[in-house]
Amino acid sequence: MENAVPNPIPLQGIVMAWPANDGKAFAIRLQLPDGELDLELDDTMLRQLLQALMESSEACVPKRSDLRPIAEVDLADGVQLPASSLDVLPLGEDGEVRRLVMRVGSIDLNLMIDSRATAQALATALIV
């Protein structure tokens, strides 16, 4: 099945990103081997792109041999995303399962947590 997927063009770089449509959408310029490509993404398309990239990354993990244990990851190796808002909300009637909601720019990231203690510890660690 893996051979049935299209052969992608390698991305050489991200030249720039900027607000489009009076700041209500996002624009990004990609450097490809044969030129540049400008894309405009609204909130929905940006969420779909991020979700697709995360799913693709998760699918690659079993084939990677260069990933260090997460406890050994250096701060410089990560992506720094300043959150503008953070909250832990109950999910379901019993309130035991929680979700951590983090707003980065205009995108809301949701992380499901099945323990109240884990949710509180995570929220405390992120706020401190």
Phi, psi and chi 1 to 4 in degrees:
 res  aa     phi    psi   chi1   chi2   chi3   chi4
   1 MET       -  -34.4  -87.2  -61.4 -175.3      -
   2 GLU   -61.9  -29.6  -69.5 -177.6   11.5      -
   3 ASN   -75.1  -12.1  -67.3  -28.6      -      -
   4 ALA   -82.8  -12.2      -      -      -      -
   5 VAL   -80.4  155.3  -62.3      -      -      -
   6 PRO   -66.2  153.1   17.6  -24.2      -      -
   7 ASN   -86.4  113.1 -169.3   18.5      -      -
   8 PRO   -76.3  154.6   27.1  -32.6      -      -
   9 ILE   -82.0  129.3  -61.5  171.3      -      -
  10 PRO   -66.7  136.0   22.3  -29.7      -      -
  11 LEU   -82.6  126.5  177.6   64.8      -      -
  12 GLN   -89.8  -22.0  -68.6 -173.6  -39.6      -
  13 GLY   171.8  162.3      -      -      -      -
  14 ILE  -104.1  113.1  -61.2  173.6      -      -
  15 VAL   -75.0  -47.3  179.8      -      -      -
  16 MET  -165.6  163.5   62.0 -175.5  -66.1      -
  17 ALA  -138.9  145.0      -      -      -      -
  18 TRP  -156.1  159.8   66.6   97.2      -      -
  19 PRO   -70.1  141.4  -14.4   26.6      -      -
  20 ALA  -120.5  166.0      -      -      -      -
  21 ASN    50.3   58.0  -71.1  -13.3      -      -
  22 ASP    57.5   33.1  -60.5  -32.1      -      -
  23 GLY    81.8    4.9      -      -      -      -
  24 LYS   -96.1   -0.2  -64.9 -178.1  179.5  176.4
  25 ALA  -145.0  178.4      -      -      -      -
  26 PHE  -122.3  145.2  -46.8   91.1      -      -
  27 ALA  -125.6  145.9      -      -      -      -
  28 ILE  -143.8  139.8 -171.5  167.0      -      -
  29 ARG  -110.5  121.7  178.0  168.1  -68.4  159.9
  30 LEU  -106.4  138.7  -53.8  176.8      -      -
  31 GLN   -96.1  117.2  179.7   68.9   48.9      -
  32 LEU  -109.8  164.9  -56.9  174.2      -      -
  33 PRO   -57.5  -30.5  -24.1   32.5      -      -
  34 ASP  -106.7   16.3   57.3   -8.3      -      -
  35 GLY   143.7 -163.0      -      -      -      -
  36 GLU  -111.8  152.8  -66.7  178.2  -16.7      -
  37 LEU  -130.6  122.7  175.1   64.6      -      -
  38 ASP   -99.1  128.6  -70.4  -15.5      -      -
  39 LEU  -120.9  142.4  -61.5  176.1      -      -
  40 GLU  -115.2  129.2 -177.8  177.7  -63.8      -
  41 LEU  -125.8  126.4  -52.5  165.6      -      -
  42 ASP   -85.1 -177.7   59.8   14.3      -      -
  43 ASP   -55.8  -44.9  -77.3   -9.5      -      -
  44 THR   -64.3  -46.4  -58.6      -      -      -
  45 MET   -66.7  -36.4  -65.4  -58.3  -65.6      -
  46 LEU   -65.9  -41.8 -176.5   57.4      -      -
  47 ARG   -62.5  -41.8  -81.1 -165.9  -62.3  -91.0
  48 GLN   -64.3  -39.1  -71.4  176.9  -10.9      -
  49 LEU   -64.6  -46.6  174.8   61.2      -      -
  50 LEU   -62.2  -41.6  -67.8  173.5      -      -
  51 GLN   -64.7  -42.5 -175.7  173.2   -4.8      -
  52 ALA   -63.1  -41.1      -      -      -      -
  53 LEU   -65.3  -40.9  -69.4  172.1      -      -
  54 MET   -65.4  -42.4  -66.9  -62.7  -70.2      -
  55 GLU   -65.7  -39.9  -71.1  173.0    1.4      -
  56 SER   -64.4  -42.4  176.3      -      -      -
  57 SER   -63.2  -42.2  177.4      -      -      -
  58 GLU   -63.5  -37.7 -172.4  175.7   -1.9      -
  59 ALA   -68.6  -27.1      -      -      -      -
  60 CYS   -78.4  -23.1  -73.5      -      -      -
  61 VAL   -53.3  -46.9  167.3      -      -      -
  62 PRO   -62.0  -22.2  -20.2   30.8      -      -
  63 LYS   -93.1   -7.2  -60.3  178.5 -178.1 -179.1
  64 ARG   -89.5  136.8  -62.7  -83.0  -59.6  -93.6
  65 SER  -113.1    0.2   59.4      -      -      -
  66 ASP  -103.2    5.8   60.3  -28.3      -      -
  67 LEU   -84.9  123.7  -64.1  176.3      -      -
  68 ARG   -79.6  161.6  -68.8  176.0  -72.2  165.9
  69 PRO   -56.5  144.5  -23.9   32.4      -      -
  70 ILE   -61.4  -28.8 -164.5  163.3      -      -
  71 ALA   -68.3  -18.9      -      -      -      -
  72 GLU   -97.6    2.8  -62.9  175.8   12.0      -
  73 VAL   -70.5  128.5  172.5      -      -      -
  74 ASP   -78.7  146.1 -167.9  -25.6      -      -
  75 LEU   -56.1  -36.4 -174.3   61.6      -      -
  76 ALA   -69.0  -20.0      -      -      -      -
  77 ASP   -83.8  -11.4  -67.0  -25.7      -      -
  78 GLY   -94.0  171.7      -      -      -      -
  79 VAL   -98.1  126.8  176.6      -      -      -
  80 GLN   -90.9  113.2  -51.3  -57.3  -48.5      -
  81 LEU  -122.1  105.8  -62.2  172.0      -      -
  82 PRO   -70.6  125.4   22.4  -29.0      -      -
  83 ALA   -85.8  137.0      -      -      -      -
  84 SER   -96.2  -12.4   56.3      -      -      -
  85 SER  -158.2  150.3 -175.4      -      -      -
  86 LEU  -151.7  134.3  176.9   68.2      -      -
  87 ASP  -155.5  151.1 -153.0  -11.2      -      -
  88 VAL  -112.5  121.7  176.5      -      -      -
  89 LEU  -119.7  143.5  -55.0  169.4      -      -
  90 PRO   -68.9  148.5   21.9  -28.0      -      -
  91 LEU  -130.2  116.4 -168.4   65.7      -      -
  92 GLY    96.9  172.5      -      -      -      -
  93 GLU   -74.6  -36.2  -66.1  179.9   10.8      -
  94 ASP   -76.7  -17.5   61.8   -3.1      -      -
  95 GLY    75.3    2.6      -      -      -      -
  96 GLU   -74.3  -41.9 -169.8   60.4   30.8      -
  97 VAL   -82.1  133.0  176.2      -      -      -
  98 ARG  -124.1  163.2  -58.9  -86.3  169.7  141.2
  99 ARG  -130.2  136.7   67.5 -175.1  172.1  108.3
 100 LEU   -92.3  123.3  171.2   71.0      -      -
 101 VAL  -109.3  123.7 -176.2      -      -      -
 102 MET  -126.2  126.9 -175.0 -176.9  -50.2      -
 103 ARG   -99.3  123.1  178.0  162.4  -67.0  168.9
 104 VAL  -120.3  109.8  177.2      -      -      -
 105 GLY    65.7 -120.3      -      -      -      -
 106 SER  -110.4   11.1   62.3      -      -      -
 107 ILE  -105.4  129.8  -60.7  -61.6      -      -
 108 ASP   -96.0  124.3  -67.4  -25.1      -      -
 109 LEU  -102.8  131.6  -52.9  173.7      -      -
 110 ASN  -116.2  127.2  -69.6  -76.9      -      -
 111 LEU  -120.0  118.8  176.3   62.8      -      -
 112 MET   -81.0  135.8  -58.0  -54.5  172.1      -
 113 ILE  -131.5  127.2  -51.5  162.9      -      -
 114 ASP   -96.4   19.0   20.3  -17.8      -      -
 115 SER  -143.7  131.0  160.0      -      -      -
 116 ARG   -61.9  -39.6 -180.0  175.5  -61.6  155.1
 117 ALA   -63.9  -41.1      -      -      -      -
 118 THR   -64.5  -41.4  -57.0      -      -      -
 119 ALA   -61.9  -44.7      -      -      -      -
 120 GLN   -66.1  -42.4  -69.3  171.1  -16.2      -
 121 ALA   -63.0  -41.6      -      -      -      -
 122 LEU   -66.4  -45.3 -177.3   55.6      -      -
 123 ALA   -62.9  -41.1      -      -      -      -
 124 THR   -63.5  -44.0  -57.7      -      -      -
 125 ALA   -63.4  -36.7      -      -      -      -
 126 LEU   -74.7  -32.2  -71.5  169.1      -      -
 127 ILE   -80.4  -36.2  -69.2  170.7      -      -
 128 VAL   -68.2      -  171.1      -      -      -
